[in-house]
Amino acid sequence: MRLLLVLALLLLAVVPAWAGDPPPLPKGAKGAEEELRAQVAAWLAELRSESFRVREAARRNLLARGLQARDLLEAAKDDPDPEVRRTVRAVLARAPARPTKAAAQVQPGDFRGIGRLTVKAQDERLADVVKRIDEAIGAQLELPEAQLEKPVTLSLTDAPCYDVIAALARATSTRPQQPFDRSGRMQLLATDGKIEPAPRAAAGPMQITVLEVAATRSFGVSTVPRYALKLRLEWAPFVQVQQYERPTIEVARDKDGKRFRATPAMSRGATYGVGSSTKHHTTTVHIEPAEAGCKEHLGALEVRVPMRLRYDLATVTLADIAAVPTCLGADGKSAKPGTNESVQIHSIAEAEGGRGQWVVDFTATLVDESAQKTLQAYLIEADGTLRRVSVYGGRSIGADGTVRITARAYRGTTGKPKGLQVTWFRRQEQGSLRFRLEDIPLR
């Protein structure tokens, strides 16, 4: 009986973990969180003080740490007290565009949570909003200079990054000219609204756009028409697609709900390799009516794209090339040479003979194999653009994970570069993304 009682108690102790309960916070973390929330609540109360010094101190503290208890600020943004209301709204307006999930929280193979952002801006300077989005996704969004000083309003919560870019384009009457280039640049040009936007759908860090539709019919034979849809799959700078399979059609219906199906040609799967610097790829899916009376206009098309993806991008930036030699950690601070995820920059100098060529010599200590394979460096130009440097003088990997690279960049007569950026990806996984496109004309 004693043995049975002990076993029963042990079973009760482990059932919550089996049921999917979240892991307990590290010792002391829960108490620290509660203490911070209590402090934020106290600062909010102090905004009602008759003392200017107390109110000002509370305001400074909320600006510095209030966003760590954002829900308390959201609850107070319509407070009857004008001082509370004004301060809270000012703090929320300064909130950076932030990923909803950290890479460590993403479940293996589930890419939907990568690259989702929350962006809040109320009549805020466009240049500041663009800067926050750039920092969140490692991009360089370029909009017409005449608009950068104008106010813009955006409100998106837990949205895929490409939906954020689309919302920014609508708010500024612009449109992306091309996908992101290899250095993460994307131009948004002014539009007069006469060009009808192409059907698109975003999921996680990616977007699918319908570029073309072609219909084929056979002469002399009673057959149903077939349609080829050319799709462009593109992804944000903070991920890297290694390969993907041709999209699988999950749902295809016209506006009346009548079904289309994949043609026999689609049953033969195809896998596409993608270069490490490429940020977009095109593929084609083929469909045909599955029942009589299908209209030549899709109401909904859902596709699933299996892929191998690298993400969780680490970036080390040297702001001034005059500061070499130096060693920096992944947090951008000085680090001891040989520390994991550190970059030791030995030299950055113009090559002998000049002619616009610059040589970069650096060592990165990376234990993770995926990080070693994806290590890449960029020179930062005076205007902030990135110029990729190519390995030419050797690449060696030591037993301790130390990678030494000598690389060269040809820059022409653009003057002295401003700094150096070194990047790598920490995670590499197989998974898939599902996209839902709507309102697609087939003729």
DOKOLTOR-112336 format. One line per field, with one value per residue (C-alpha): chain; x, y, z. Coordinates in steps of 0.2 Angstrom, whole numbers. Layout:
% DOKOLTOR-112336
chain: c(A,...) $
x: c(X,...) $
y: c(Y,...) $
z: c(Z,...) $
//
This chain:
% DOKOLTOR-112336
chain: c(A,A,A,A,A,A,A,A,A,A,A,A,A,A,A,A,A,A,A,A,A,A,A,A,A,A,A,A,A,A,A,A,A,A,A,A,A,A,A,A,A,A,A,A,A,A,A,A,A,A,A,A,A,A,A,A,A,A,A,A,A,A,A,A,A,A,A,A,A,A,A,A,A,A,A,A,A,A,A,A,A,A,A,A,A,A,A,A,A,A,A,A,A,A,A,A,A,A,A,A,A,A,A,A,A,A,A,A,A,A,A,A,A,A,A,A,A,A,A,A,A,A,A,A,A,A,A,A,A,A,A,A,A,A,A,A,A,A,A,A,A,A,A,A,A,A,A,A,A,A,A,A,A,A,A,A,A,A,A,A,A,A,A,A,A,A,A,A,A,A,A,A,A,A,A,A,A,A,A,A,A,A,A,A,A,A,A,A,A,A,A,A,A,A,A,A,A,A,A,A,A,A,A,A,A,A,A,A,A,A,A,A,A,A,A,A,A,A,A,A,A,A,A,A,A,A,A,A,A,A,A,A,A,A,A,A,A,A,A,A,A,A,A,A,A,A,A,A,A,A,A,A,A,A,A,A,A,A,A,A,A,A,A,A,A,A,A,A,A,A,A,A,A,A,A,A,A,A,A,A,A,A,A,A,A,A,A,A,A,A,A,A,A,A,A,A,A,A,A,A,A,A,A,A,A,A,A,A,A,A,A,A,A,A,A,A,A,A,A,A,A,A,A,A,A,A,A,A,A,A,A,A,A,A,A,A,A,A,A,A,A,A,A,A,A,A,A,A,A,A,A,A,A,A,A,A,A,A,A,A,A,A,A,A,A,A,A,A,A,A,A,A,A,A,A,A,A,A,A,A,A,A,A,A,A,A,A,A,A,A,A,A,A,A,A,A,A,A,A,A,A,A,A,A,A,A,A,A,A,A,A,A,A,A,A,A,A,A,A,A,A,A,A,A,A,A,A,A,A,A,A,A,A,A,A,A,A,A,A,A,A,A,A) $
x: c(0,14,22,6,4,21,19,2,10,24,12,2,19,23,6,7,23,15,0,11,12,25,42,45,54,72,74,71,65,46,50,60,46,33,44,46,28,25,38,30,13,21,28,11,4,18,13,-2,9,8,27,35,51,42,32,48,57,42,42,60,59,44,53,68,59,40,39,44,27,18,1,1,4,-9,-22,-17,-16,-34,-32,-43,-28,-20,-2,-4,-12,1,16,10,6,23,31,21,24,43,41,52,46,49,48,34,44,62,70,73,54,50,46,57,50,37,42,26,32,48,48,31,31,21,23,14,16,4,8,26,40,42,61,60,47,57,72,63,57,74,82,69,71,89,83,87,70,72,57,57,66,52,42,54,50,31,20,14,2,4,-4,0,1,9,9,21,35,29,12,21,30,13,5,19,18,-1,1,15,7,22,26,41,50,60,62,76,93,108,112,95,90,72,66,48,44,29,14,-1,-12,-16,-6,-17,-7,-3,-11,0,1,13,18,32,47,41,29,21,16,7,17,8,-6,-6,-21,-20,-33,-31,-39,-50,-52,-65,-54,-54,-43,-27,-19,-1,2,20,24,38,43,53,60,67,86,86,83,91,82,94,81,62,50,37,22,8,-9,-20,-36,-41,-59,-68,-79,-93,-84,-81,-65,-49,-36,-17,-14,-5,11,11,11,30,38,53,66,75,92,94,111,115,114,97,82,69,65,51,41,25,10,-3,-21,-37,-56,-61,-79,-90,-94,-79,-76,-60,-57,-50,-58,-45,-28,-19,-2,11,29,41,59,75,78,92,87,91,103,118,126,142,145,161,155,173,186,199,196,205,212,198,187,168,155,138,131,142,153,172,175,190,198,192,176,161,152,166,174,192,195,214,214,204,214,215,224,241,240,223,211,196,200,199,205,197,206,196,193,177,175,159,156,140,143,128,136,153,145,135,148,148,155,150,159,147,148,147,128,125,123,132,144,147,166,171,183,199,214,208,196,201,192,201,197,190,178,189,186,199,194,203,191,191,179,180,172,178,182,169,181,184,171,163,163,162,147,149,134,130,114,112,98,95,79,67,49,35,25,7,0,-17,-20,-36,-45,-34,-41,-36,-38) $
y: c(0,12,8,12,28,34,29,39,54,54,52,67,77,74,75,94,93,79,90,104,116,130,126,135,152,151,153,171,176,176,187,199,201,204,217,226,226,233,247,252,253,264,275,277,282,295,304,310,318,337,337,341,332,316,317,320,306,294,299,296,279,274,279,269,253,255,245,229,229,235,228,240,255,249,249,267,275,282,287,302,310,320,318,299,299,310,301,283,287,295,280,268,279,276,257,249,238,221,203,194,179,177,164,152,152,145,127,117,117,130,145,155,164,170,188,194,212,224,242,256,274,288,303,299,305,292,292,286,272,266,265,254,242,241,237,224,214,219,228,245,251,266,279,295,308,321,310,305,321,318,310,292,282,263,250,232,218,201,204,195,207,208,214,228,233,232,243,256,256,260,273,282,279,269,252,240,241,225,211,214,213,203,217,219,235,238,253,259,271,283,277,286,271,267,250,236,227,209,196,192,183,184,171,172,180,177,182,174,185,180,187,179,168,158,148,134,125,110,112,99,90,93,96,108,123,122,137,140,153,160,163,173,168,181,182,195,198,190,173,162,149,134,125,123,111,116,123,110,116,113,123,131,137,150,163,152,138,127,117,117,104,102,95,78,88,94,77,76,85,96,103,120,125,143,153,160,178,176,184,178,164,160,144,139,129,121,119,114,114,99,101,109,127,134,152,159,168,161,166,157,148,140,133,125,127,114,122,121,138,146,159,167,180,186,203,211,229,239,257,264,255,266,256,240,229,224,210,211,199,196,209,222,225,221,202,191,183,165,168,159,170,183,192,198,210,211,224,233,242,247,235,239,248,255,254,254,237,234,219,213,201,194,179,173,160,150,133,130,122,131,147,143,139,155,167,183,200,217,234,248,263,281,282,266,254,237,230,211,206,190,177,177,174,159,152,140,132,127,112,125,133,147,153,164,173,185,194,208,220,231,248,259,277,279,285,276,264,268,251,232,221,202,190,172,161,151,139,128,118,109,115,123,138,140,155,160,171,178,186,179,182,168,177) $
z: c(0,4,-13,-22,-12,-17,-35,-36,-28,-41,-55,-49,-49,-67,-75,-77,-87,-98,-101,-109,-95,-98,-90,-73,-73,-67,-49,-44,-62,-57,-41,-52,-64,-51,-43,-59,-62,-45,-48,-65,-56,-43,-56,-64,-48,-45,-61,-51,-38,-34,-34,-51,-46,-42,-58,-69,-60,-63,-82,-84,-76,-87,-103,-98,-91,-93,-109,-99,-92,-108,-103,-88,-100,-112,-98,-93,-110,-108,-90,-84,-77,-92,-85,-84,-101,-110,-102,-106,-124,-126,-120,-131,-146,-143,-143,-156,-169,-160,-165,-156,-153,-150,-160,-145,-143,-160,-161,-173,-191,-186,-196,-194,-178,-186,-192,-184,-178,-168,-174,-166,-172,-170,-182,-180,-191,-205,-205,-186,-190,-205,-194,-181,-194,-202,-186,-182,-198,-203,-218,-227,-233,-244,-247,-256,-246,-248,-237,-223,-212,-214,-200,-202,-192,-191,-180,-182,-169,-171,-190,-203,-208,-226,-220,-210,-226,-236,-223,-224,-243,-242,-228,-239,-257,-262,-268,-268,-284,-282,-268,-255,-263,-256,-244,-238,-247,-254,-263,-261,-275,-276,-286,-293,-289,-307,-306,-299,-285,-288,-277,-262,-246,-231,-218,-205,-214,-232,-245,-261,-275,-291,-306,-321,-326,-342,-349,-361,-371,-383,-401,-408,-391,-378,-363,-348,-348,-338,-329,-325,-311,-309,-291,-283,-266,-257,-239,-227,-224,-207,-214,-227,-238,-243,-253,-255,-264,-277,-268,-264,-267,-252,-257,-274,-276,-287,-279,-279,-270,-285,-284,-294,-293,-296,-314,-316,-319,-301,-295,-299,-285,-288,-276,-279,-272,-267,-267,-250,-256,-265,-257,-269,-281,-294,-297,-306,-300,-312,-309,-318,-314,-304,-307,-321,-321,-313,-316,-322,-306,-290,-274,-263,-267,-252,-255,-243,-246,-238,-236,-227,-218,-208,-195,-179,-187,-176,-181,-175,-181,-180,-182,-185,-195,-186,-170,-177,-171,-159,-153,-151,-145,-152,-141,-149,-134,-131,-129,-125,-141,-142,-134,-143,-154,-154,-169,-169,-182,-187,-201,-214,-226,-245,-255,-262,-278,-273,-287,-275,-267,-249,-239,-223,-211,-196,-185,-179,-165,-168,-160,-170,-187,-195,-189,-197,-214,-215,-209,-220,-219,-226,-228,-222,-233,-228,-233,-222,-237,-236,-248,-247,-246,-255,-248,-258,-247,-238,-225,-212,-197,-182,-170,-157,-170,-174,-192,-200,-216,-227,-239,-252,-258,-274,-271,-285,-280,-266,-253,-236,-229,-213,-204,-205,-201,-198,-198,-196,-193,-177,-182,-197,-199,-211,-210,-221,-222,-228,-238,-243,-258,-263,-278,-293,-310,-322,-338) $
//
